[in-house]
């Protein structure tokens, strides 16, 4: 499993960070993306749950 946290930032900063990161290759048969919107304090449980 690979996980990556991008943020916080404005839409331009988030777009730039997504483009600069490496995309999953052909060895990853299944891929999924999730966008969570909220404050860092509000999303702290999710960050701990995923291990970021």
Steps between C-alpha positions, in 0.01 A plus 500: 500500500620849418359812658592862448380810681489825308392821666400731640508761225307689241385325179811608306738362766308172522500465120874558485565245775288237323678551168849486658432172681556166331189327369435130563658280235368193320597279795211650699197323355249694712527869582272738688506865588328674788460871564416598857411862565526646849734652753813316610357468851174363364678240287752391767308177569513403133873575487562274802277228355688492169842549661600829341 
